[in-house]
Amino acid sequence: MEMLQIAGLHKRFGDKEVLKGLNLTVPEHSIFGFIGRNGAGKTTTMKTILGLLKADAGEILVNGEKAGKRRSTGRQLRTGISAICRMCRNSIPL
């Protein structure tokens, strides 16, 4: 089973298109990280996966469920996806 599936993800801020049809699959029981230069869309992608930003187009599935829906804390922790803010050291579970 795929832990994370992203298909055709698009996000725009004004006239700046940040995500241009991103496709990504992360298999279950794996660890992935994003590496790229400033402005490459790493943070935008994670914020969209976590439901902090709304995608303009595309689909994100976490364990087969659409991402961005509010979940109970227990369900958030079971997904195993989180983001850690490097400046504040807080984690945001999905």
N, C-alpha and C positions, 0 to 999 in steps of 0.2 A: 504494500500500500504506500502511496505517496503521502508524506507528511504535509507538504506544501506544493500547491500547483498554482502558477500564475500564467494567465493566458491573455495576450493582447493588451497589457496594462498601459494606459495613457494617462498622463497628468500634465496639466498646463497651469502656469501662473502668469496671467495676463497674456502677453504675446510670446512668452518663453515656454517652449515645450520641453519639459524636463524628462518625462518618460515617454518613449516613442515605440509602443508596441512590445513591451518587455514580456518575454516568455521564460519561465523558470520552473524547474521541477526539483524538489528536494525529497529524496527517499527517506522512509522511516528509519530511525536509529542512526542518523548521520548528523554531523555537525558542519554547518556552513557559515562562512563569513563573507562580507562584501569588502572588496578592495578596489579602490579607484581614486582618481584625482578629485579635487574639490569641484562640486557642481555636476558630478557624474550621475546623481540621482540615488545614491545609497540611502541617505536619510529619508528622502521622499518615499522610496520603496518601503522601508521599514515602517514609517508612519502610516502608510496606506495599509500594509498588512495588519498592523495593530489597530486599525480603525480610527486613528487620530486624524487622518486626511481621507477625503472621499475621492476615489478615482473618477476621471472623466469618462473612461471606457475600460473595458476588460473585466476579467473575473479572477478572484482570488479564492481558493479553497484551502482550508486547513482541516486535515483529516476528513476530507469529503464534504465539509460544511462551508457555506459562504462565510468569508471573513467579514469583520466589521459589525456583526450582530453582538449585542450585549450578552455576556455569559455570566453565569454564577462564578464565584471565586474558585470553587472546586473544578469546574470545567475549564477555567482559564489555566489553572496550574497543570491539568492533565495534558494540554496540547503540547507543552514543552517548548513553546516559542516565546521568547521574551527579548526585550531590548534593554541595554544598559547605557545610560547617559554617561559619557566619559567625564563630564564636568560635575554632575551632581551625585553620581554613584547610586542612583535609584534605579530599580528595575521595574519594567512595565510588562506584566504577563499578558498574553493574548488569550 
